[in-house]
Amino acid sequence: MTETVEYAELQYGWEKAYQDQNAGPLWQEDPIPVIPQAIDTLKQRNTHTVVDLGCGDGRNLAALADAGFNALGVDIAPTGLAHARRVIKQRSFLLRADATKLPLIDASVDAVTCFDVFGQIQDPSHLIAEARRIVAPGGLFVTNAFTLEDGTYGEGDEIAPHTFAYKDTLFRFYSEDEMRGLFSDWTIHEIRRISWDDPPHGDFRPYPHTHDNWVVYATPQD
């Protein structure tokens, strides 16, 4: 099996991970701790429309909807979206699609969010480019990524630098320089580091653990 095939299978292994939870949530029901500040920042910028890329089972998307945004959640895993549909309860829209090939008009939304996704894809540059395409001039992109100090770093088999195969899924970790490099043609308003303790995630990660993340707020340059 080539490395390319391995990456492809790992990146799309989340469907099986959701299925293995017997239709229950893979993560805890509360949104990740990045969300409150993200919502405050979006409101300060008079944001109305938000596309949440990689919305998974909907916990972060639900918080965006509750905050009053006109939100669209996008994910490629049908089982994750099925759970999101129960969580969202028609408070926002859902779309099954590849986040790098969205059926959305150029410059059509005020903001794009992407939470807990960079760690699960080989190369986020295509996703970033698609976010840039759909966000309106002056619009905001908010995302997070695992640092090299994350508590789950090193779990599984290392298949590339700072990249591990864990239970048929991909986990990639980033230095600050790597994150800044991904946004070299954006204006970075803020890049900050945030840590939190996570509870067990069913059989997927059945023990408490600590996540350490970069959080980026950026606007496309002209």
N, C-alpha and C positions, 0 to 999 in steps of 0.2 A: 504494500500500500504506500503510495507516495505521500509526502508531507502535505501537498495541496488537498488530497482527498481526506486526510486525517483532519485538517483544519475545517473543511466543509462539514464533515460529519459532526465534529465537536460543536461548531457554531450552531448547528440545528438540532443538537441533542437536547435542547430544553423542552421540546414537545414530549419526549419520553419522561423527562424529569417531572413535568406537570402531570402526566398520566399516572406515574407511579404514586402520586399522592392521593389516588382514588377520588379525584374531583374536588379535593379540598385545597386550601391555599398552600402553595409551596413555601411562602414566606409568612411572617406575622402579618396581622391585619392592618396595623398602623403604618403610615407612610414612613419612609426613611427620614432621619433627622435633618437632612439637607432641605427638605420641603418648606418648612416655615419661613426661612430667610428667602428662599427662592420666590415664594408667593409674595412676600413683602416687597421684594425688588420689582417683580412684575407689576404689582399694583402701583408702585411709585412711578413707573413708566407708562401708566395708563393703558396697560395691555388689556385687550378684549379677547383676541383669538389665540389659542395655543394648540400646537400639535405636540403630543407626547410620544416620542419614538421609543419603541420597545416597552410598551406599557405593561406587558406581562399580565398578571392576574388583577391589575387595576387598582392596587392600593394607593399608588401615588397619583394616578389619574383621578381617583375619587376625591382626593384632597384638592386638586386643581378645580374640579367641578364645584365642590362645596365652597370654594373661595369666590365663585361667581364668574369664572372664565368660561367662554364658549370653547370647549375643549374637544379634541379628536385624539383618541388613542390608537396607535398603530402597533401591531405585532405580527410576527409570522407564525406563531404557535397557536393552532386552533383551540387546543385544550386550555391554554392560558387565557385566551379571549373568551372562552365559554365561562370561565370563572369570573373574568372581569365583567361580563354581562350581568352576572348576578350581583356583583358588588356595586356596579354603577347604577343599576336600576333606572335606566333611561335618563340619567342626569347629563350624559355626554354621548358622543358618537364613538363607534369603534370601527376599525378597518383592518382587515387581514391583508398585509402587504409586506414586501421587502423594504426596509427603511432606506435603502439606497436607490430605490426605483419607485417613487411615489406618484400616484395619479392625481397630483395636485398642481395648480397653476403657479407659475413663477411669482414670487413676491406677494403671496396671497395671505400670509398670516403675520400677526404681530410678534409672535415668539415661538421658539421651538425648545422643548425640554427633552432631555434624554438621560434617564437615571438608571444606574446599575447596568449599563449596556457595554461601555467601552471595554470592560474586563472580559466580555464574552465574545468578542469578535477579533479576528486576526489583525485587521487593518481598519481603523475607524475613519480613515481619510475620505472614503467614498460616502460614508454617512454624513460626515461634516460638510462635504460638498453639496449633498442633497439638502441639508438644513439651510445652507447658504442660499440655495436656489429658491426655496419656498418662503424664506423670511423676508418681510418687507424692508425697504431701506431704513436703517436706524433700528431695526428689530433686534431682539436679544436671543441668544442661544445660551441655555443653561445646562451644564452637564457635570457629571462626576466620574472619577476613575480611582481604582485602587492604587495606593502608594506602595512603595517597596517595603514599607513598615507594616502593612496590613497583617492582621493576625492569622490569615489563612495562606499567606505567602509560603510556597514550598510544598503545599499539600498536593499529592498526585505525582504524575510523571512529568519532568521538565522536557518539553518538546522544542523549545526555543528559548532565547534569553528572557527571563522574567515571565515565562509563559508555561502553563501547566495544564495537563489533561487530568481532570478530576471527575470521576464517575460519569464518563462519556460526555463531559462538557468542558468548555474552554475557560480558563482563568488567566488573564494577563494583567500585569502590574506595571506601573509607570513611575519614572522619575519626573521631577518638576521640569527639567529641561525637555523631556520628551513631550510633555503636555504643552509647553510653550511652543515647541516646534510644530505640533499639529495645528496650532492656531497662529502661525506666522503671518498669514495674510488677513487676520482679523484684528480688531482692536480689543485687547483683553482689559476689561474694566476691573476685574478682580480675579485672582486665583488664590484660594485659601485652603487650609487643611482642616479637616474635621474628623474626629474619631467618635465611635459609639460602640456600645456593647449590644450584640445581637443574641436573641434566644436561639435555642435549637430549631432547625428547619426540618422537622419530621425525620425521615430516614436519609434525607439528602445530606444534611450536616447535623447529626443528632447530638449536639453539644453546644454550650454557650461559646461565643467567640467574639473577638473585637475587630471591627472594620476601621481602617484608616484611609481617608479619601482626599483627593484633590477635588475642589469644586471650582469650576470655571464659569465666569460670566463674560460673554464676548459678543461683539457686534461686527458684522462684515465691514471691511474697509471698502471704500468706493473704488 
